[in-house]
Amino acid sequence: MSKAILYNRGVLFFMAFIALGNLFMFLFKKDLVPIAVFVVIGLLTSFFSKNMVVILCISVVFSNIIRYGVTGMEGFEEGVEEEEEKEKEGLEEEDNMTGDKEEEEEEK
């Protein structure tokens, strides 16, 4: 049964559609690293298997792991909020400093 799936034309066209969709999605998001990973993994896989369904499937899986596995973060939210507040305070202080300089220049 598994050989029938690997050599089925419908499965091949489905995998080609998924692979092209992923490539266009990465291209439109201007994310070139997963595109490069897709091409490199596809070339490396082609040395070990001549079945295009296998090559496309492995390339899609690894490029998506690279894309979404790298950006995954843990769920600790408290530290993120504190950092954002510190950044906002720092920006407000900078605005105050530049506002003081502008007032001094206007007085001269």
C-alpha distances in whole Angstrom, upper triangle without the diagonal:
4,5,5,7,9,10,11,15,15,13,16,19,18,18,21,23,22,24,27,27,28,30,32,32,33,36,37,38,39,37,37,36,32,32,33,31,28,29,30,26,25,27,26,23,23,25,22,19,19,16,18,15,15,19,20,18,20,23,23,22,25,28,27,28,31,32,32,32,35,37,36,39,40,42,45,47,51,51,50,52,55,54,54,58,59,58,60,63,63,63,65,68,67,68,71,72,72,74,76,77,77,80,82,81,82,85,87
4,5,5,6,9,10,14,14,12,14,17,16,16,19,21,20,21,24,25,25,27,29,30,30,33,35,35,36,34,33,32,28,29,30,27,24,26,26,23,21,23,23,19,19,21,18,15,16,13,15,12,12,16,16,14,16,19,19,19,21,24,24,24,27,29,29,29,32,34,33,36,37,39,42,44,48,48,47,50,52,51,51,55,56,55,57,60,60,60,62,65,64,65,68,69,69,70,73,73,74,77,78,78,79,82,83
4,5,5,6,8,12,13,12,13,16,16,16,18,21,20,21,24,25,25,27,30,30,31,33,35,36,37,35,34,32,29,29,29,27,24,25,26,22,20,22,22,18,18,20,17,14,14,11,13,11,11,15,16,15,17,20,20,20,23,25,25,26,29,30,30,31,34,36,35,38,40,42,45,47,51,51,49,52,55,54,54,57,58,57,59,62,62,61,64,66,66,66,70,71,70,72,75,75,75,78,80,79,81,84,85
4,6,5,6,10,11,10,11,14,15,15,17,19,20,21,23,25,25,27,29,30,31,33,35,36,37,35,34,34,30,29,31,28,25,26,27,24,22,24,24,20,20,22,20,16,16,12,14,12,13,16,17,16,18,21,21,21,24,26,26,27,30,31,31,32,35,36,36,39,41,42,46,48,51,52,50,53,56,54,54,58,59,58,59,63,62,62,65,67,66,67,70,71,70,72,75,75,75,78,80,80,81,84,85
4,6,5,9,9,7,9,12,12,12,14,16,16,17,20,21,22,24,26,26,28,30,31,32,34,32,31,30,27,26,28,26,22,24,25,22,20,22,22,18,18,21,19,15,15,11,12,9,11,14,14,13,15,18,18,18,21,23,22,24,26,27,28,28,31,33,32,36,37,39,42,44,48,48,46,49,52,51,50,54,55,54,55,59,59,58,61,63,62,63,66,67,67,69,72,72,72,74,76,76,77,80,81
4,6,9,10,7,8,12,12,11,13,16,16,16,19,20,21,22,25,25,26,28,30,31,32,30,29,28,25,24,25,23,20,21,22,19,16,19,19,15,15,17,15,12,11,8,9,6,7,11,11,11,13,15,16,16,19,21,21,22,25,26,27,27,30,32,32,35,37,39,42,44,48,48,46,49,51,50,50,54,55,53,55,58,58,57,60,62,61,62,66,66,66,68,71,70,70,73,75,75,76,79,80
4,6,9,8,8,11,12,12,14,16,17,17,19,21,22,23,26,27,28,29,31,33,33,32,31,30,27,26,27,25,22,22,23,21,18,20,20,17,16,18,16,13,11,8,9,8,10,13,13,13,16,18,18,19,22,23,24,25,28,29,29,30,33,35,35,38,40,42,46,47,51,51,49,52,55,53,53,56,58,56,57,61,60,60,63,65,64,65,68,69,68,70,73,73,72,76,77,77,78,81,82
4,6,5,6,9,10,11,12,14,16,17,19,20,21,23,25,26,27,29,30,32,33,32,31,31,27,26,28,26,23,23,25,22,20,22,23,19,18,21,20,16,14,11,11,9,12,14,14,14,17,19,18,20,23,24,24,26,28,29,29,30,33,35,35,38,40,42,45,47,50,51,49,51,54,53,52,56,57,55,57,60,60,59,62,64,63,64,67,68,67,69,72,72,72,75,77,76,77,80,81
4,5,5,6,9,10,10,12,14,15,16,18,20,21,22,24,26,27,28,30,31,30,30,30,26,25,26,25,22,22,24,22,19,21,23,20,18,22,21,17,15,12,10,9,13,14,13,14,18,18,18,20,23,23,24,26,28,28,29,31,33,35,35,39,41,42,46,47,51,51,49,51,54,53,52,55,57,55,56,60,59,58,61,63,62,63,66,67,66,68,71,71,70,73,75,74,75,79,80
4,5,5,6,9,10,11,12,14,15,16,18,20,21,22,24,26,27,29,30,29,29,29,26,24,27,25,22,23,25,23,20,23,24,21,20,24,23,19,17,14,12,10,14,16,14,14,18,18,17,19,22,23,22,25,27,27,28,29,32,33,33,37,39,40,44,45,48,49,46,49,52,51,50,53,55,53,54,57,57,56,59,62,60,61,64,65,64,66,69,69,68,71,74,73,74,77,78
4,5,5,6,8,10,10,12,14,15,16,18,20,21,22,24,26,27,28,27,27,27,23,22,24,23,19,20,22,20,17,20,21,18,18,21,20,17,15,12,10,7,10,13,11,10,14,15,14,16,19,20,19,22,24,24,25,26,29,30,30,34,36,37,41,42,46,46,44,46,49,48,47,51,52,50,52,55,55,54,57,59,58,59,62,63,62,64,67,67,67,70,72,71,72,75,76
4,5,5,6,9,10,10,12,14,15,16,18,20,21,22,24,26,27,26,25,25,21,20,22,21,17,18,20,18,15,17,19,16,15,19,18,14,13,9,7,5,9,10,9,10,13,14,13,15,18,18,19,21,23,23,24,26,29,30,30,34,36,38,41,43,46,46,44,46,49,48,47,51,52,50,51,55,55,54,56,59,58,58,62,62,61,63,66,66,66,69,71,70,71,74,75
4,5,5,6,9,10,10,12,14,15,16,18,20,21,22,24,25,25,24,25,21,20,22,21,18,18,21,19,16,19,21,19,18,21,21,18,16,13,10,9,12,13,10,12,15,15,14,17,19,19,19,22,24,23,25,27,29,30,31,34,37,38,42,42,46,46,44,46,49,47,46,50,51,49,50,54,54,52,55,58,56,57,60,61,60,62,65,65,64,67,69,68,69,73,74
4,5,5,6,9,10,11,12,14,15,16,18,20,21,23,24,23,23,24,20,19,22,21,17,19,21,19,17,20,22,19,19,22,22,19,18,14,12,9,12,13,10,10,14,14,12,14,18,17,17,20,22,21,22,24,27,27,28,31,33,35,38,39,43,43,41,43,46,45,44,47,49,47,48,51,51,50,53,55,54,55,58,59,58,60,63,63,62,65,68,67,68,71,72
4,5,5,6,9,10,10,12,14,15,16,18,20,21,22,21,21,21,17,16,18,17,14,15,18,15,13,16,18,15,15,19,19,16,15,12,9,7,9,10,6,7,10,10,9,11,14,14,14,17,19,19,19,21,24,25,25,29,31,33,37,38,41,41,39,41,44,43,42,46,47,45,46,50,50,48,51,54,53,53,57,57,56,58,61,61,61,64,66,65,66,70,70
4,5,5,6,8,10,10,12,14,15,16,18,20,21,20,19,20,17,15,17,17,13,14,17,15,12,15,18,16,15,19,19,16,15,12,9,8,11,10,7,9,12,11,10,13,15,15,15,18,20,19,21,23,25,26,27,30,33,35,38,39,43,42,40,42,45,43,42,46,47,45,46,50,50,48,51,54,52,53,56,57,56,58,61,60,60,63,65,64,65,69,69
4,5,5,6,9,10,11,12,14,15,16,18,20,19,19,20,17,15,18,18,14,16,19,18,15,19,21,19,19,23,23,20,19,16,13,11,14,14,10,11,14,13,11,14,17,15,15,19,20,19,20,23,25,25,26,30,32,34,37,38,41,41,39,41,44,42,41,44,46,44,45,48,48,47,49,52,51,51,54,55,54,56,59,59,58,61,63,62,63,67,68
4,6,5,6,9,10,10,12,14,15,17,18,17,18,18,14,14,17,16,13,15,18,16,14,18,20,18,18,22,22,19,19,16,13,11,13,13,9,9,12,11,8,11,13,12,12,15,17,16,16,19,21,21,22,26,29,30,33,34,38,38,35,37,40,39,38,41,43,41,42,45,45,44,47,49,48,48,52,53,52,54,57,57,56,59,61,61,62,65,66
4,5,5,6,9,10,11,12,14,15,16,15,15,15,12,10,13,13,9,11,14,13,11,14,16,15,15,19,19,17,17,15,11,10,12,10,7,8,10,8,6,10,12,10,10,14,15,14,16,18,20,21,22,26,29,30,34,34,38,38,35,38,40,39,38,41,42,40,42,45,45,43,46,49,47,48,51,52,51,53,56,56,55,59,60,60,61,64,65
4,5,5,6,8,10,10,12,14,15,15,14,16,13,11,14,14,11,12,15,15,13,16,19,17,18,21,22,20,19,17,14,13,15,13,10,12,14,11,9,13,15,12,13,17,17,16,18,20,22,22,24,27,30,32,35,36,39,39,36,38,41,39,38,42,43,40,41,45,44,43,46,48,47,47,51,51,50,52,55,55,54,57,59,58,59,63,63
4,5,5,6,9,10,11,12,14,14,15,16,13,12,15,15,12,14,18,17,16,19,21,20,20,24,25,23,22,20,16,15,17,16,12,13,15,13,10,13,15,12,12,16,16,14,16,19,20,20,22,25,28,30,33,33,37,36,33,35,39,37,35,39,40,38,39,43,42,41,43,46,45,45,48,49,48,50,53,53,52,55,57,56,57,61,62
4,5,5,6,8,10,11,12,11,12,13,9,9,12,12,10,12,15,14,14,17,19,18,19,23,23,22,22,20,16,15,16,14,11,11,13,10,7,10,12,9,8,12,13,11,12,15,17,17,18,22,25,27,30,30,34,33,31,33,36,34,33,36,38,35,37,40,40,38,41,44,42,43,46,47,46,48,51,51,50,54,56,55,56,59,60
4,5,5,6,9,10,10,10,9,11,8,6,10,11,8,10,13,13,13,15,18,17,18,21,23,21,21,20,16,16,17,15,11,13,14,11,9,12,13,9,10,14,13,12,14,17,18,18,20,24,27,29,32,32,36,35,32,34,37,35,34,37,38,36,37,41,40,38,42,44,42,43,46,47,45,47,51,50,50,53,55,54,55,58,59
4,5,5,6,8,10,10,11,13,11,9,13,14,12,13,17,17,16,19,21,21,22,25,26,25,24,23,19,19,20,18,15,16,17,14,12,15,16,13,13,17,16,14,16,19,20,19,22,25,28,30,33,33,36,35,32,34,37,35,33,37,38,35,36,40,39,38,40,43,41,41,45,46,44,46,49,49,48,51,53,52,53,57,57
4,5,5,6,9,9,11,12,10,10,14,14,13,15,18,18,18,21,23,22,23,27,27,26,26,24,21,20,21,19,16,16,18,15,12,14,15,12,11,15,14,11,13,16,17,16,18,22,25,26,29,29,32,32,29,31,34,32,30,34,35,32,33,37,36,35,38,40,39,39,42,43,42,44,47,47,46,49,51,50,51,55,56
4,6,5,6,5,7,9,7,7,10,11,10,13,15,16,16,19,20,21,22,25,26,25,25,24,21,20,21,19,16,16,17,13,11,14,13,10,10,13,12,9,11,15,14,14,17,20,24,25,28,28,31,30,27,30,32,30,29,32,33,31,32,36,35,33,36,39,37,37,41,42,40,42,46,45,45,48,50,49,50,53,54
4,5,5,6,7,10,9,8,11,13,12,13,16,17,17,19,22,22,23,26,27,27,26,26,22,22,23,20,17,19,19,16,14,17,16,13,13,16,15,12,15,18,18,17,20,23,27,29,31,31,34,33,30,32,34,32,30,34,35,32,33,37,36,34,37,39,37,38,41,42,40,42,45,45,44,47,49,48,49,53,53
4,5,8,10,13,12,11,14,16,15,17,20,21,21,23,25,26,26,29,31,30,30,28,25,25,25,23,20,21,22,19,17,19,19,15,15,18,17,14,16,19,19,18,21,23,27,28,30,30,33,32,29,31,33,31,29,32,34,31,31,35,34,32,35,38,36,36,39,40,38,40,44,43,42,45,47,46,47,51,51
4,5,9,11,11,11,14,15,15,17,20,20,21,23,25,26,27,30,31,30,31,29,26,26,26,24,21,21,22,18,16,18,18,14,14,16,15,11,13,16,16,14,17,20,23,25,27,26,29,28,25,27,30,27,25,29,30,27,28,32,31,29,32,34,33,33,37,37,36,38,41,41,40,43,45,44,45,49,49
4,6,9,10,10,12,14,14,16,18,19,20,22,24,25,26,29,30,30,30,29,26,26,26,24,21,22,22,18,17,19,18,14,15,17,15,12,15,17,16,15,19,21,25,27,28,28,31,30,26,28,31,28,26,30,31,28,29,32,31,29,32,35,33,33,37,37,35,38,41,40,40,43,45,44,45,48,49
4,6,7,7,10,11,12,14,15,17,18,20,21,22,24,26,27,28,28,27,24,24,24,21,19,20,19,16,15,16,15,11,11,14,11,8,11,14,13,12,16,19,22,24,26,26,29,28,25,27,30,27,26,30,30,27,29,32,31,30,33,35,33,34,37,38,36,39,42,41,41,44,46,45,46,50,50
4,6,5,6,9,10,11,12,14,15,17,18,20,21,23,25,25,26,26,23,23,23,20,18,19,18,14,14,16,14,11,12,14,11,10,13,15,14,15,18,21,25,27,29,29,32,31,28,30,32,29,29,32,33,30,32,35,33,32,36,37,35,36,40,40,39,41,44,43,43,47,48,47,49,52,52
4,5,5,6,9,10,11,12,14,15,16,18,20,22,23,24,25,25,22,22,21,18,17,18,16,13,13,14,12,8,11,12,8,8,12,13,11,13,16,19,22,25,27,28,31,29,27,29,31,28,28,32,32,29,32,35,33,33,36,38,36,37,41,40,39,42,45,44,44,48,49,48,50,53,53
4,5,5,6,9,10,10,12,14,15,16,18,20,21,21,22,22,19,19,18,15,14,14,13,10,9,10,8,5,7,9,6,6,10,11,11,12,15,18,22,24,27,28,31,30,27,30,32,30,29,33,34,31,33,36,35,34,38,40,38,39,43,43,42,44,47,47,47,50,52,51,52,56,56
4,5,5,6,9,10,11,12,14,15,17,19,21,20,21,21,18,18,18,15,13,14,13,10,10,12,11,7,10,12,10,9,13,15,15,16,19,22,26,28,30,31,34,33,30,33,35,33,32,36,36,34,36,39,38,37,40,42,40,41,45,45,44,46,49,48,48,51,53,52,54,57,57
4,5,5,6,8,10,11,12,14,15,17,19,20,20,21,18,19,18,15,14,16,14,10,12,13,11,8,12,13,11,11,15,16,15,17,20,23,27,29,32,33,36,34,32,35,36,34,33,37,37,35,37,40,38,38,41,43,41,42,45,45,44,47,49,49,49,52,53,52,54,57,58
4,5,5,6,8,10,10,12,14,16,17,18,19,19,17,17,16,13,12,13,11,8,9,10,7,6,9,10,8,9,13,13,13,16,18,21,24,27,30,31,34,33,31,34,36,33,33,37,37,35,37,40,39,38,42,43,42,43,46,46,46,48,51,50,50,54,55,54,56,59,59
4,6,5,6,9,10,10,12,15,16,16,16,16,14,14,13,10,9,10,9,5,7,9,7,5,9,11,10,11,14,15,15,17,19,23,26,29,31,33,36,35,32,36,38,35,35,39,39,37,39,42,41,40,44,46,44,45,49,49,48,50,53,52,53,56,57,56,58,61,62
4,6,5,6,9,10,11,13,15,15,15,16,13,15,14,10,10,12,11,7,10,12,11,9,13,14,13,14,17,18,18,21,23,26,30,32,35,36,39,38,36,39,41,38,38,42,42,39,42,45,43,42,46,48,46,47,50,50,49,52,55,54,54,57,59,58,59,62,63
4,5,5,6,9,10,11,13,14,15,16,15,16,14,11,12,13,11,8,11,13,10,10,14,14,13,14,18,18,18,21,23,26,29,32,35,36,39,37,35,39,41,38,38,42,42,40,42,45,43,43,46,48,46,48,51,51,50,53,55,54,55,58,59,58,60,63,63
4,5,5,6,8,10,11,12,14,14,13,14,11,8,9,10,8,5,9,10,8,8,12,12,11,14,17,16,17,20,22,25,28,31,33,35,38,37,35,38,40,38,38,42,42,40,43,46,44,44,47,49,47,49,52,52,51,54,57,56,56,60,61,60,62,65,65
4,6,5,6,9,10,10,11,11,9,11,9,6,7,9,8,5,9,11,10,10,13,14,14,16,19,19,20,23,24,28,31,33,36,38,41,40,38,41,43,41,41,45,45,43,45,48,47,46,50,51,50,51,54,54,53,56,59,58,58,62,63,62,64,67,67
4,5,5,7,9,10,11,12,11,13,12,8,10,13,11,9,13,14,13,13,17,17,17,19,22,22,22,25,27,30,33,36,39,40,44,42,40,43,45,43,43,47,47,45,47,50,48,48,51,53,51,53,56,56,55,57,60,59,59,63,64,63,65,68,68
4,5,6,7,9,11,13,12,14,12,9,11,13,10,9,13,14,12,13,17,17,16,19,21,21,22,25,26,30,32,35,38,40,43,41,40,43,45,42,43,47,47,45,47,50,49,48,52,53,52,53,56,56,55,58,61,60,60,64,65,64,66,69,69
4,5,5,6,8,9,10,11,8,6,9,10,8,8,12,12,11,13,16,16,16,19,21,21,22,25,26,30,32,35,38,40,43,42,40,43,45,43,44,47,48,46,48,51,50,50,53,55,53,55,58,58,57,60,62,62,62,66,67,66,68,71,71
4,5,5,6,8,8,11,9,6,10,12,10,10,14,15,14,16,19,19,20,22,24,24,25,28,29,33,35,38,41,43,46,45,43,47,49,46,46,50,51,49,51,54,53,52,56,57,56,57,60,60,59,62,65,64,64,68,69,68,70,73,73
4,6,7,10,12,14,12,10,13,15,13,13,17,18,17,18,21,21,21,24,26,26,27,30,31,35,37,40,43,45,48,46,45,48,50,48,48,52,52,50,53,56,54,54,57,59,57,59,62,62,61,64,66,65,66,69,70,69,71,74,74
4,7,9,11,13,10,9,13,14,12,13,17,17,16,18,21,21,21,24,26,25,27,30,31,34,36,39,42,44,47,46,45,48,50,48,48,52,52,51,53,56,55,55,58,59,58,60,63,63,62,65,67,67,67,71,72,71,73,76,76
4,5,8,10,7,7,11,12,11,12,15,16,16,18,21,21,22,24,26,26,28,30,31,34,37,39,42,44,48,47,45,49,51,49,49,53,53,51,54,57,56,55,59,60,59,60,64,64,63,66,68,68,68,71,73,72,74,77,77
4,6,9,8,8,11,13,13,14,16,18,18,20,22,23,24,26,28,28,30,32,33,37,39,42,45,46,50,49,47,50,53,51,51,54,55,53,55,58,57,57,60,62,60,62,65,65,64,67,69,69,69,72,74,73,74,78,78
4,6,6,6,9,10,11,13,15,16,17,19,20,22,23,25,26,27,29,31,32,35,37,40,43,45,48,48,46,49,51,50,50,53,54,52,54,57,57,56,59,61,60,61,64,65,64,66,69,68,68,72,73,72,74,77,78
4,5,5,6,8,10,10,12,14,15,16,18,20,21,22,24,25,27,29,30,33,36,38,41,43,47,46,44,47,49,47,47,51,52,50,51,55,54,53,56,58,57,58,61,62,61,63,66,65,65,69,70,69,71,74,75
4,6,5,6,9,10,11,12,14,15,17,18,20,21,22,23,26,27,28,32,34,36,39,41,44,44,42,45,48,46,46,49,50,48,50,54,53,52,55,58,56,57,61,61,60,62,65,65,65,68,70,69,70,74,74
4,6,5,6,8,10,11,12,14,16,17,18,20,21,21,24,26,26,30,32,34,38,40,43,43,41,44,46,45,45,48,49,47,49,53,52,51,55,57,55,57,60,60,60,62,65,64,65,68,69,69,70,73,74
4,6,5,6,9,10,11,12,14,16,17,18,20,20,22,25,26,29,32,34,37,39,42,42,40,43,45,43,43,47,48,46,48,51,50,50,53,55,53,54,58,58,57,60,63,62,62,65,67,66,68,71,71
4,6,5,6,9,10,11,12,14,15,16,18,19,21,23,24,28,30,32,36,37,41,40,38,41,43,41,41,45,46,44,46,49,48,47,51,53,51,52,56,56,55,57,60,60,60,63,65,64,65,69,69
4,5,5,6,9,10,11,12,14,15,16,17,20,22,22,26,28,30,33,35,39,38,36,39,42,40,40,44,45,43,45,48,47,47,50,52,51,52,55,56,55,57,60,60,60,63,65,64,66,69,70
4,6,5,6,8,10,11,12,14,15,15,18,20,21,24,26,29,32,34,37,37,35,38,40,39,39,43,43,42,44,47,46,46,49,51,50,51,54,55,54,56,59,59,59,62,64,63,65,68,69
4,6,5,6,9,10,11,12,14,15,17,19,20,24,26,29,32,33,37,36,34,37,39,37,37,41,42,40,42,45,44,43,47,49,47,48,52,52,51,54,57,56,56,60,61,60,62,65,66
4,6,5,6,9,10,10,12,13,15,17,18,22,24,27,30,31,35,34,32,35,37,36,35,39,40,38,40,43,42,42,45,47,46,47,50,51,50,52,55,55,55,58,60,59,60,64,64
4,6,5,6,9,10,11,11,14,16,16,20,22,24,27,29,33,32,30,33,36,34,34,38,39,37,39,42,42,41,44,46,45,47,50,50,50,52,55,55,55,58,60,60,61,64,65
4,5,5,6,9,10,10,12,14,15,19,21,24,27,29,32,31,29,32,35,33,33,37,37,36,38,41,40,40,43,45,44,45,48,49,48,51,53,53,54,57,58,58,59,62,63
4,5,5,6,9,10,11,13,14,18,21,24,26,28,31,30,28,31,33,31,31,35,36,34,36,39,38,37,41,43,41,43,46,46,46,48,51,50,51,54,55,55,56,59,60
4,5,5,6,8,10,11,12,16,19,21,24,25,29,28,26,29,31,29,29,33,34,32,34,37,37,36,39,41,40,41,45,45,45,47,50,50,50,53,55,54,56,59,60
4,5,5,5,8,10,10,14,16,19,22,24,27,26,24,28,30,28,28,32,33,31,33,37,36,36,39,41,40,41,44,45,45,47,50,50,50,53,55,55,56,59,60
4,6,5,6,9,10,14,17,20,22,24,27,26,24,27,29,27,27,31,31,30,32,35,34,34,37,39,38,39,42,43,42,45,47,47,48,51,52,52,54,56,57
4,6,6,7,9,13,16,19,21,22,26,24,22,25,27,25,25,29,30,28,30,33,32,32,35,37,36,37,40,41,40,42,45,45,45,48,50,50,51,54,55
4,6,5,6,10,13,15,18,19,23,22,20,23,25,24,23,27,28,27,28,32,31,31,34,36,35,36,40,40,40,42,45,45,45,48,50,50,51,54,55
4,6,5,9,12,15,17,19,22,21,20,23,25,23,24,27,28,27,29,32,32,32,35,37,36,37,40,41,41,43,46,46,47,49,51,51,53,55,56
4,6,8,12,15,17,18,21,20,18,21,23,21,22,25,26,24,27,30,29,29,32,34,33,35,38,38,38,40,43,43,44,46,48,48,50,52,53
4,6,10,13,15,15,19,17,15,18,21,19,19,22,23,22,24,27,26,26,29,31,31,32,35,36,36,38,40,40,41,44,46,46,47,50,51
4,7,10,12,14,17,16,14,18,20,19,19,22,23,22,25,27,27,28,30,32,32,34,36,37,37,39,42,42,43,46,47,48,49,52,53
4,7,8,10,13,13,11,14,17,16,16,20,21,20,22,25,25,26,28,30,30,32,34,35,36,38,40,41,42,44,46,46,48,50,51
4,6,8,11,11,11,14,16,16,17,20,21,21,23,25,26,27,29,31,31,33,35,36,37,39,41,42,43,45,47,48,49,51,53
4,6,9,10,10,12,14,15,16,18,20,20,22,24,25,26,28,30,31,32,34,36,37,38,40,42,43,44,46,47,49,51,53
4,6,7,7,10,11,12,14,16,17,18,20,22,23,24,26,27,29,30,32,33,35,36,38,40,41,42,44,45,47,49,50
4,6,5,6,9,10,11,13,15,16,17,19,20,21,23,25,26,27,29,31,32,33,35,37,38,39,41,43,44,46,48
4,5,5,7,9,10,11,13,15,16,17,19,20,22,23,25,26,27,29,31,32,34,35,37,38,40,42,43,44,46
4,6,5,6,9,10,11,12,14,16,17,19,20,21,23,25,26,27,29,30,32,34,35,37,38,40,41,43,45
4,5,5,6,9,10,11,12,14,15,17,19,20,21,23,25,26,27,29,31,32,33,35,37,38,39,41,43
4,5,5,6,9,10,11,12,14,15,17,18,20,21,23,24,26,27,29,31,32,33,35,37,38,39,41
4,5,5,6,9,10,11,12,14,15,17,19,20,21,23,25,26,27,29,31,32,33,35,36,38,40
4,5,5,6,9,10,11,12,14,15,17,19,20,21,23,24,26,27,29,31,32,33,35,37,38
4,5,5,6,9,10,11,12,14,15,17,18,20,21,23,25,26,27,29,31,32,33,35,37
4,5,5,6,9,10,11,12,14,15,17,18,20,21,23,25,26,27,29,31,32,33,35
4,5,5,6,9,10,11,12,14,15,17,19,20,21,23,25,26,27,29,31,32,34
4,5,5,6,9,10,11,12,14,15,17,18,20,21,23,25,26,27,29,31,32
4,5,5,6,9,10,11,12,14,15,16,19,20,21,23,25,26,27,29,31
4,5,5,6,9,10,11,12,14,15,17,19,20,21,23,25,26,27,29
4,5,5,6,9,10,11,12,14,16,17,19,20,22,23,25,26,28
4,5,5,6,9,10,11,12,14,16,17,18,20,21,23,25,26
4,5,5,6,9,10,10,12,14,15,17,19,20,21,23,25
4,5,5,6,9,10,11,13,14,15,17,19,20,21,23
4,5,5,6,8,10,11,12,14,16,17,19,20,22
4,5,5,6,9,10,11,12,14,15,17,19,20
4,6,5,6,9,10,11,13,14,15,17,19
4,5,5,6,9,10,11,13,15,16,17
4,5,5,6,9,10,11,12,14,16
4,5,5,6,9,10,11,13,15
4,5,5,6,9,10,11,13
4,5,5,6,9,10,11
4,5,5,6,9,10
4,5,5,6,9
4,5,5,7
4,5,5
4,5
4
